[in-house]
Amino acid sequence: MDHEKLLNFGIRCILNSWAALRLIVINNFSGDDNDDERMANLVMDIRDTLVTRTNQSLESVFESYLEEDFHTSIEDESIDLISRDFTQLFRTIRQNSDVEIRRVAGICSSLKQGPITQSLNWTPEEFTFFGLEPPPVFTGAIPEEPEYILEDEDNENSDDDEEEDESEEEEKMNVDEDDGWETAGKKRRH
């Protein structure tokens, strides 16, 4: 694999493993159906920022995408961590080392979900090139949905238990009328 292919593969692996981005895309924060195109553009912008060493930081690239395209911001440290991952990836590829690409491919191969969007997809060959197993989505090894055991309808206590569970759930949820946000908390039984 050439350097550009390695970099593109590494970028896709890192983006697919970024939990905050996955939640934002899956929950359709953008409000439209253009997330696949957005992710393709993000891959190009990350690559261009790394390769051309522009004055724009990776952090500002991510913040811009999140604010303009997804109408959100991330307040944890994940943008800084992801930016460091991309920088380290680029440095090791530039030094003709595949240590970092193997690390991010290993993380990606352990994901239980498929790519966030089609433009962030990968091929099994990209993983086997590094001697890694492709993610379970290629092998069909994703565990099936667990079977749920339904309660016996003849059980007299089932209705009482359901009402008790519902009242406990209502106690756990508090709504702040001022800002419209819900806050979930646990109450201890004494």
SULNOR-V229667 format. One record per residue. N is the residue number from 0. RES is the residue in one letter. PHI is phi as a letter, one per 40 degrees, with the letter a starting at -180 (* if undefined). OMEGA is omega in whole degrees, 0 to 359 (* if undefined). BURIAL is + if it has 24 or more other ideal C-beta (glycine too) atoms within 12 Angstrom, else -. Layout:
N;RES;PHI;OMEGA;BURIAL
N;RES;PHI;OMEGA;BURIAL
This chain:
0;M;*;178;-
1;D;c;185;-
2;H;d;182;-
3;E;c;178;-
4;K;c;177;-
5;L;c;181;+
6;L;c;179;+
7;N;c;178;+
8;F;c;179;+
9;G;c;178;+
10;I;c;180;+
11;R;c;178;+
12;C;c;181;+
13;I;c;180;+
14;L;c;179;+
15;N;c;181;+
16;S;c;180;+
17;W;c;186;+
18;A;d;182;-
19;A;c;179;+
20;L;c;179;+
21;R;d;180;+
22;L;c;180;-
23;I;c;182;+
24;V;c;182;+
25;I;c;180;-
26;N;c;173;-
27;N;f;178;-
28;F;c;181;+
29;S;c;180;+
30;G;g;178;-
31;D;a;183;-
32;D;b;184;-
33;N;b;183;-
34;D;c;178;+
35;D;c;178;-
36;E;c;178;-
37;R;d;181;+
38;M;c;177;+
39;A;c;178;+
40;N;c;179;-
41;L;c;177;+
42;V;d;179;+
43;M;c;180;-
44;D;c;177;+
45;I;c;180;+
46;R;d;181;+
47;D;c;179;-
48;T;c;179;+
49;L;c;187;+
50;V;c;184;-
51;T;c;179;-
52;R;f;179;-
53;T;c;178;-
54;N;c;179;-
55;Q;c;179;-
56;S;c;176;-
57;L;c;179;+
58;E;d;181;+
59;S;c;175;-
60;V;c;181;+
61;F;c;180;+
62;E;d;179;-
63;S;c;179;-
64;Y;c;183;+
65;L;c;182;+
66;E;c;187;-
67;E;c;186;-
68;D;c;184;+
69;F;b;175;+
70;H;f;182;-
71;T;a;172;-
72;S;a;180;-
73;I;b;185;+
74;E;b;176;-
75;D;c;182;-
76;E;c;187;-
77;S;c;179;+
78;I;c;178;+
79;D;c;181;-
80;L;c;179;-
81;I;c;179;+
82;S;c;178;+
83;R;c;178;-
84;D;d;179;+
85;F;c;180;+
86;T;c;178;+
87;Q;c;177;+
88;L;d;182;+
89;F;c;180;+
90;R;c;183;-
91;T;c;177;+
92;I;c;179;+
93;R;c;179;-
94;Q;c;181;-
95;N;f;176;-
96;S;b;178;-
97;D;b;182;+
98;V;c;184;-
99;E;c;179;+
100;I;c;176;+
101;R;c;180;+
102;R;c;182;-
103;V;c;176;+
104;A;c;177;+
105;G;c;177;+
106;I;c;182;+
107;C;c;181;+
108;S;c;179;+
109;S;c;179;-
110;L;c;179;+
111;K;c;180;-
112;Q;b;176;-
113;G;c;179;-
114;P;c;181;+
115;I;c;178;+
116;T;b;180;+
117;Q;c;181;-
118;S;c;176;+
119;L;b;182;+
120;N;c;178;+
121;W;b;177;+
122;T;b;177;-
123;P;d;181;-
124;E;c;179;-
125;E;c;179;+
126;F;c;182;+
127;T;c;175;-
128;F;d;180;-
129;F;c;180;+
130;G;g;180;-
131;L;b;174;+
132;E;c;174;-
133;P;c;178;+
134;P;d;183;+
135;P;d;181;-
136;V;c;178;+
137;F;c;185;-
138;T;c;183;-
139;G;g;185;-
140;A;c;177;-
141;I;c;182;-
142;P;c;179;-
143;E;c;176;-
144;E;d;179;-
145;P;c;176;-
146;E;c;179;-
147;Y;b;179;-
148;I;c;180;-
149;L;c;179;-
150;E;c;178;-
151;D;c;182;-
152;E;c;180;-
153;D;c;182;-
154;N;c;184;-
155;E;c;185;-
156;N;c;186;-
157;S;c;179;-
158;D;c;179;-
159;D;c;179;-
160;D;c;180;-
161;E;c;179;-
162;E;c;179;-
163;E;c;178;-
164;D;c;180;-
165;E;c;180;-
166;S;c;176;-
167;E;c;178;-
168;E;c;179;-
169;E;c;179;-
170;E;c;183;-
171;K;c;184;-
172;M;c;175;-
173;N;b;179;-
174;V;b;175;-
175;D;c;185;-
176;E;c;184;-
177;D;c;186;-
178;D;b;177;-
179;G;g;179;-
180;W;c;175;-
181;E;c;178;-
182;T;b;180;-
183;A;c;178;-
184;G;a;179;-
185;K;b;175;-
186;K;b;180;-
187;R;c;174;-
188;R;c;179;-
189;H;b;*;-
